[in-house]
Amino acid sequence: MTGPLILTSGEPAGVGPEITAAAWAALRQEPACAFALLGDATYWRSRNPGLAIAEIATPGEAGAAFAAALPVLHRPLAVHPTPGLIAHGTAPQVIAAIDEAVDMAFSGAAGGIVTNPIQKEALYGAGFRHQGHTDYLAHLSARHGQPVQEVMMLVADGLRAIPVTVHIPLKDVPAQLTREAILGQARVTAHGLARYFGIAKPRLAFTGLNPHAGENGAMGREEIEVIRPAIDTLRAEGFHVLGPLSADTAFHAEARAAYDAVLCMYHDQALIPVKTLDFHGGINVSLGLPFIRTSPDHGTALGIAGTHTANPKSLIAAIRLAAQMRKAAA
C-alpha cells in the first residue's frame, strides 16, 4: 500500500469533475494525499477551465506532479456528456475505471482507491448488476481470487455506523437480518478498526430493529431471537459489545462516547445520524476488502452539475481518510 491513491471518475455528467478539481486544489500541498485520477483529461479540462492537469503514464508519476497539477491517467470517454445529462455511452468506461483501479490495488501500483459517485441506473444497460460500489468491489475481489465479506461503514464527526442490511426495501429487512449476517459484519468491522484506525479492542454497539429495541418482545422478537444471540456469541469470543440499544437513544453525544462503532440493522438507521451530524463531510468506507477504499457519502448531484456549487468537503475527507488508513496499515 505504498503507491498513490487512485481516484475513479464516477459519473462524468455529475459533480465529480468539479469536486475532483476542488479536492486537488485543497490537498495539493499535502504529499501524503497525492492521488491520480482515472479519467478523461480533455473532459475534465472542459468542465474546469484553467485547471492545471498533468497527463501521466503510470500511477507512480502522481507524487512528483501533484503539487503543480492534477495528475490524470487519461482514459478517453466515448462521448463528452453535457453536465447534468447522462450519456449512456460513457457507462462502460465508468465501470472500466473501477475495474482498473482494483487491478492497480492488487498489483501494488495503488495505495488505495477513492471512488467518485456513480449513477447506478446509467450503468445497468452496460451490464452492471450490483447494489452499489461496495458489493461490486467485493465481486472484483473474488474475481481476483480473494472472496471477502464486505462491510459498508459511514463515518462523520467521530461516528462510525455500519448498516447490517443495506440497499433493500424495508419490508425485506427482517428476513435478511440473520445472526450470521450480524456476526460477519461485526467481525469484519472489528478487524478493520484495528488495522486501519489503530483501535486494538474496538467497542461495538448494536441497535435494535424495533422501536425501543423490541421492549422485551412487546414490539417484535428480532432482538430476542436474532440480535441478542449474535451479541452473546461475540461477547463469548472476547469482543467488547453493547446492546441491543434503542435506536432513538443510540446516537446522542453521551451514547456515542461509549462505543467506537455502531452496527445498525438497516440502511436509514445508520445513514440518518451520519448525515445529520455532518451532511457535507460524511465518508463511505469499505471494510473487509484486500485494499483501502473510501468515497464521498453523497450522490452524483446531477441537478447542480456544471454550476461549480457542489461542496467538495466529503471527497476531501475521503481522500484524507484513505491516506490515513494507508499509513496505519503500513
C-alpha positions as CSV (number, residue, x, y, z in Angstrom):
1,M,0.0,0.0,0.0
2,T,2.8,2.4,-0.8
3,G,1.6,3.7,-4.1
4,P,-0.5,6.8,-4.6
5,L,-4.3,6.9,-4.2
6,I,-6.3,6.3,-7.3
7,L,-9.5,8.3,-7.8
8,T,-12.1,6.9,-10.2
9,S,-14.0,9.2,-12.5
10,G,-17.5,8.2,-11.4
11,E,-20.5,9.5,-13.4
12,P,-18.9,12.1,-15.7
13,A,-22.1,14.1,-16.1
14,G,-22.4,14.6,-12.3
15,V,-20.4,16.8,-10.0
16,G,-17.3,14.5,-10.0
17,P,-15.2,16.7,-12.3
18,E,-15.9,19.8,-10.1
19,I,-15.3,18.3,-6.7
20,T,-12.2,16.5,-8.0
21,A,-10.7,19.8,-9.1
22,A,-11.6,21.4,-5.8
23,A,-10.2,18.5,-3.8
24,W,-6.9,18.6,-5.7
25,A,-6.7,22.4,-5.0
26,A,-7.3,21.8,-1.3
27,L,-4.8,18.9,-1.0
28,R,-2.0,19.8,-3.4
29,Q,0.3,20.8,-0.6
30,E,-0.3,17.6,1.3
31,P,2.0,15.0,-0.3
32,A,0.5,12.1,1.7
33,C,-2.8,12.7,-0.1
34,A,-1.3,12.6,-3.6
35,F,-3.8,10.9,-6.0
36,A,-4.1,10.2,-9.7
37,L,-7.4,10.5,-11.5
38,L,-8.5,7.7,-13.8
39,G,-10.5,9.8,-16.3
40,D,-10.7,11.8,-19.5
41,A,-8.2,14.7,-19.2
42,T,-9.9,16.6,-22.1
43,Y,-13.3,16.4,-20.5
44,W,-12.0,17.3,-17.0
45,R,-10.4,20.4,-18.6
46,S,-13.6,21.4,-20.3
47,R,-15.5,21.1,-17.0
48,N,-12.8,23.1,-15.1
49,P,-11.4,25.9,-17.4
50,G,-7.9,26.9,-16.2
51,L,-7.4,23.7,-14.2
52,A,-3.7,22.6,-14.4
53,I,-3.7,18.9,-15.5
54,A,-0.6,16.7,-15.9
55,E,-1.3,13.6,-18.0
56,I,0.8,10.8,-16.6
57,A,1.6,7.3,-17.9
58,T,1.8,5.4,-14.6
59,P,0.4,5.9,-11.0
60,G,4.0,6.2,-9.8
61,E,4.3,9.6,-11.5
62,A,1.5,11.1,-9.5
63,G,3.6,12.2,-6.5
64,A,6.0,14.3,-8.4
65,A,3.2,16.1,-10.4
66,F,0.7,16.5,-7.6
67,A,1.8,19.9,-6.2
68,A,1.7,21.6,-9.6
69,A,-1.1,19.9,-11.4
70,L,-3.9,17.3,-11.1
71,P,-2.3,14.0,-12.3
72,V,-4.6,12.2,-14.8
73,L,-4.3,8.7,-16.2
74,H,-6.0,9.7,-19.4
75,R,-8.8,7.3,-20.4
76,P,-10.9,9.0,-23.2
77,L,-14.7,8.9,-22.9
78,A,-16.7,7.7,-25.9
79,V,-18.8,10.9,-25.6
80,H,-18.4,14.0,-23.5
81,P,-21.8,14.5,-21.7
82,T,-23.4,17.8,-21.0
83,P,-23.3,18.4,-17.3
84,G,-26.4,17.1,-15.6
85,L,-27.4,15.0,-18.6
86,I,-26.3,11.3,-18.5
87,A,-24.8,9.9,-21.7
88,H,-25.3,6.2,-21.5
89,G,-22.4,5.7,-23.9
90,T,-20.0,6.5,-21.0
91,A,-21.2,3.7,-18.8
92,P,-18.7,1.0,-20.0
93,Q,-15.8,3.4,-19.2
94,V,-17.2,4.3,-15.7
95,I,-17.2,0.6,-14.9
96,A,-13.8,0.1,-16.5
97,A,-12.3,2.8,-14.3
98,I,-13.4,0.9,-11.2
99,D,-12.1,-2.4,-12.6
100,E,-8.7,-0.8,-13.5
101,A,-8.4,0.9,-10.1
102,V,-8.9,-2.5,-8.4
103,D,-6.3,-4.1,-10.7
104,M,-3.9,-1.4,-9.7
105,A,-4.6,-2.1,-6.0
106,F,-4.0,-5.8,-6.4
107,S,-0.7,-5.2,-8.3
108,G,0.5,-2.7,-5.7
109,A,0.5,0.2,-8.1
110,A,-2.2,1.9,-6.0
111,G,-2.0,2.5,-2.3
112,G,-5.8,2.8,-2.1
113,I,-8.9,3.7,-4.1
114,V,-11.2,6.7,-3.7
115,T,-14.4,6.5,-5.8
116,N,-16.3,9.4,-7.2
117,P,-20.1,8.8,-7.1
118,I,-21.8,6.7,-9.8
119,Q,-25.3,6.8,-11.2
120,K,-26.3,3.1,-11.0
121,E,-29.3,3.2,-13.3
122,A,-27.0,4.6,-16.0
123,L,-24.7,1.6,-15.6
124,Y,-27.4,-1.2,-15.8
125,G,-27.5,-1.1,-19.6
126,A,-23.8,-1.8,-19.6
127,G,-24.2,-5.0,-17.6
128,F,-23.8,-3.6,-14.0
129,R,-25.8,-5.9,-11.7
130,H,-24.9,-4.7,-8.2
131,Q,-26.5,-2.7,-5.4
132,G,-23.6,-0.3,-5.5
133,H,-19.9,0.3,-5.3
134,T,-19.3,-1.8,-2.2
135,D,-20.7,-5.1,-3.4
136,Y,-19.2,-4.6,-6.8
137,L,-15.7,-4.1,-5.3
138,A,-16.3,-7.4,-3.3
139,H,-17.2,-9.1,-6.6
140,L,-14.0,-7.8,-8.2
141,S,-12.0,-9.1,-5.2
142,A,-13.5,-12.5,-5.7
143,R,-12.6,-12.3,-9.4
144,H,-9.0,-11.7,-8.2
145,G,-9.2,-14.9,-6.2
146,Q,-9.9,-13.3,-2.8
147,P,-13.6,-13.7,-1.7
148,V,-14.5,-11.3,1.0
149,Q,-17.2,-10.3,3.5
150,E,-17.6,-6.6,2.7
151,V,-18.8,-4.0,5.2
152,M,-20.1,-0.5,4.4
153,M,-19.1,1.9,7.2
154,L,-20.2,5.5,7.2
155,V,-18.0,8.0,9.1
156,A,-18.8,11.5,10.2
157,D,-17.9,13.7,13.1
158,G,-16.5,10.8,15.1
159,L,-19.4,8.5,14.4
160,R,-18.8,5.2,12.6
161,A,-22.0,3.5,11.6
162,I,-22.5,0.2,9.8
163,P,-25.8,-0.9,8.2
164,V,-26.0,-4.7,8.5
165,T,-28.6,-4.7,5.8
166,V,-28.1,-2.1,3.1
167,H,-29.9,-1.4,-0.2
168,I,-33.1,-3.4,0.2
169,P,-36.7,-2.5,0.8
170,L,-37.6,-2.0,4.5
171,K,-40.2,-4.9,4.3
172,D,-37.3,-7.3,3.4
173,V,-35.1,-6.4,6.3
174,P,-36.4,-8.8,8.9
175,A,-35.9,-11.8,6.6
176,Q,-32.3,-10.8,5.8
177,L,-31.4,-9.8,9.3
178,T,-29.8,-13.0,10.4
179,R,-27.5,-13.9,13.3
180,E,-24.8,-14.9,10.7
181,A,-25.1,-11.5,9.0
182,I,-24.6,-9.6,12.2
183,L,-21.7,-11.8,13.3
184,G,-20.0,-11.5,9.9
185,Q,-20.3,-7.7,9.8
186,A,-19.2,-7.3,13.4
187,R,-16.0,-9.4,13.0
188,V,-15.0,-7.6,9.8
189,T,-15.7,-4.2,11.5
190,A,-13.5,-5.1,14.5
191,H,-10.7,-6.2,12.3
192,G,-10.9,-3.1,10.1
193,L,-10.9,-0.8,13.1
194,A,-7.8,-2.5,14.5
195,R,-5.9,-2.5,11.2
196,Y,-6.8,0.9,9.8
197,F,-7.9,3.0,12.8
198,G,-5.5,1.8,15.5
199,I,-8.2,0.6,17.8
200,A,-6.8,-2.6,19.2
201,K,-10.0,-3.7,21.0
202,P,-12.9,-1.9,19.4
203,R,-16.1,-1.3,21.4
204,L,-19.0,-2.3,19.2
205,A,-22.6,-1.2,19.9
206,F,-25.7,-2.7,18.2
207,T,-29.1,-1.1,17.7
208,G,-32.3,-3.0,17.9
209,L,-34.5,-3.4,14.9
210,N,-37.8,-2.4,16.5
211,P,-38.9,0.7,18.5
212,H,-37.4,0.6,22.0
213,A,-35.3,-2.4,20.9
214,G,-38.4,-4.5,20.9
215,E,-39.3,-3.8,24.5
216,N,-38.7,-7.4,25.7
217,G,-40.8,-8.8,22.8
218,A,-43.8,-6.5,23.1
219,M,-42.9,-4.8,19.8
220,G,-41.1,-7.6,18.0
221,R,-38.9,-10.6,18.7
222,E,-35.9,-9.9,16.4
223,E,-33.9,-8.6,19.4
224,I,-34.6,-11.7,21.4
225,E,-34.2,-14.3,18.6
226,V,-31.6,-12.8,16.4
227,I,-29.7,-9.7,17.6
228,R,-29.1,-10.6,21.3
229,P,-27.9,-14.2,20.5
230,A,-25.4,-12.7,18.0
231,I,-24.2,-10.2,20.6
232,D,-23.8,-13.0,23.2
233,T,-21.7,-15.1,20.7
234,L,-19.4,-12.1,20.1
235,R,-19.1,-11.5,23.8
236,A,-18.1,-15.1,24.3
237,E,-15.5,-14.7,21.5
238,G,-13.9,-11.8,23.5
239,F,-15.4,-8.8,21.7
240,H,-16.3,-5.7,23.6
241,V,-20.1,-5.4,22.8
242,L,-23.0,-3.3,23.9
243,G,-26.7,-3.6,23.1
244,P,-29.2,-4.0,21.6
245,L,-29.8,-0.3,22.1
246,S,-32.9,1.5,21.3
247,A,-32.1,3.4,18.1
248,D,-33.7,6.6,19.2
249,T,-31.2,6.9,22.1
250,A,-28.1,5.4,20.5
251,F,-26.7,8.5,18.7
252,H,-26.6,11.4,21.1
253,A,-23.1,12.6,22.3
254,E,-23.0,10.7,25.6
255,A,-24.1,7.4,23.9
256,R,-21.5,7.8,21.1
257,A,-18.8,8.2,23.7
258,A,-19.4,4.6,24.8
259,Y,-18.6,2.9,21.5
260,D,-16.1,3.0,18.6
261,A,-18.6,1.8,16.0
262,V,-22.3,1.0,16.0
263,L,-23.9,-1.7,13.9
264,C,-27.4,-0.7,12.7
265,M,-30.0,-3.1,11.5
266,Y,-31.0,-1.3,8.2
267,H,-29.8,1.4,5.9
268,D,-31.5,4.6,7.2
269,Q,-30.9,3.7,10.8
270,A,-27.1,4.2,10.1
271,L,-27.2,6.9,7.5
272,I,-29.6,9.4,9.1
273,P,-27.4,10.1,12.1
274,V,-24.3,10.3,9.9
275,K,-25.8,12.8,7.6
276,T,-27.4,14.8,10.4
277,L,-24.0,15.1,12.1
278,D,-22.1,16.2,9.0
279,F,-24.1,16.3,5.8
280,H,-21.3,17.6,3.6
281,G,-18.4,15.8,5.3
282,G,-19.6,12.2,5.6
283,I,-17.4,9.4,4.2
284,N,-18.2,5.9,3.0
285,V,-15.5,3.3,3.9
286,S,-15.5,-0.2,2.6
287,L,-14.1,-2.7,5.2
288,G,-13.3,-6.3,4.5
289,L,-11.7,-5.7,1.1
290,P,-8.0,-6.6,0.5
291,F,-7.4,-2.9,-0.3
292,I,-8.4,0.5,1.0
293,R,-11.5,2.1,-0.4
294,T,-13.2,5.3,0.6
295,S,-15.8,7.5,-1.1
296,P,-17.8,10.7,-0.5
297,D,-21.1,9.9,1.1
298,H,-23.2,11.6,-1.5
299,G,-24.5,11.0,-5.0
300,T,-23.8,12.5,-8.4
301,A,-25.9,15.6,-7.8
302,L,-26.9,15.9,-11.4
303,G,-29.2,18.9,-10.6
304,I,-26.2,21.2,-9.8
305,A,-23.6,19.6,-12.1
306,G,-21.8,22.3,-14.1
307,T,-22.7,25.1,-11.6
308,H,-19.5,24.8,-9.5
309,T,-21.6,25.0,-6.4
310,A,-21.1,21.4,-5.2
311,N,-19.4,21.1,-1.8
312,P,-16.2,19.1,-2.1
313,K,-15.8,18.6,1.7
314,S,-16.8,14.9,1.6
315,L,-14.4,14.0,-1.2
316,I,-11.6,15.9,0.5
317,A,-12.3,14.0,3.7
318,A,-12.5,10.7,1.9
319,I,-9.1,11.3,0.3
320,R,-7.5,12.3,3.7
321,L,-9.0,9.3,5.4
322,A,-7.7,6.9,2.7
323,A,-4.2,8.3,3.2
324,Q,-4.5,7.9,7.0
325,M,-5.7,4.3,6.6
326,R,-2.8,3.6,4.2
327,K,-0.3,4.9,6.8
328,A,-1.9,2.9,9.6
329,A,-1.7,-0.3,7.6
330,A,1.9,0.2,6.6
